[in-house]
Amino acid sequence: MLKNIIVSLIVSLIVSVGSLYYYHRHFAPKIVAINFNDFLNQQEKLFIVGKINQQQLKDNLKRGLLVVKKQPKNAVVLAGRCVLRGKVINISLKNHQKQGGAK
């Protein structure tokens, strides 16, 4: 009798922890803050001083937008300026090429 109760508790605990983990990974909404304004300002400055041409600017903007689009479907994407506390993803093309844009 006691053995059945212990086995039931262990199985119940494993199923509960597994369910919570799966929910957190796949369904729970995640909030992601991306600092897109600074990225745009940086690209604008590079274009104005002539370090990049118009085609490079377009390509960089496409890659920057790709960082936003690559966020998981259960992610709520906010502008970095809206976030008062927490981690904000800074978009840089160097990070995008190595890690998909997220730091």
C-alpha positions, 0 to 999 in steps of 0.5 A, spaced: 500 500 500 505 504 502 509 502 495 503 504 491 502 511 494 510 512 493 510 510 486 504 514 484 507 520 488 513 519 484 510 518 477 505 524 478 511 529 480 515 527 474 508 528 469 507 535 473 514 537 472 514 535 465 508 538 463 510 545 466 517 544 462 513 543 455 508 548 457 514 553 458 518 551 452 512 551 447 506 555 449 508 560 455 508 567 452 515 570 452 517 577 452 522 580 447 525 587 447 529 589 441 533 595 440 531 597 433 531 604 434 539 604 435 540 599 430 536 604 425 540 610 427 547 606 426 545 604 419 543 611 418 550 614 420 554 609 416 550 611 410 550 619 411 558 618 412 559 614 406 561 607 409 556 603 406 552 605 400 545 604 398 545 597 397 548 595 403 543 599 407 538 595 404 541 589 405 543 591 413 535 593 414 533 586 411 538 582 416 535 587 422 528 585 420 530 578 420 532 578 427 525 580 429 522 575 424 526 570 427 523 570 434 519 564 436 511 565 435 510 565 442 514 571 443 511 578 444 516 583 441 517 590 444 521 596 442 527 596 447 525 603 449 519 600 452 522 596 457 524 599 464 528 592 466 530 586 463 534 584 457 534 588 451 537 585 444 541 589 441 541 588 433 548 588 430 550 585 424 556 581 427 551 578 432 546 576 427 551 572 422 554 568 428 548 567 433 542 569 429 541 576 432 540 574 439 545 576 444 
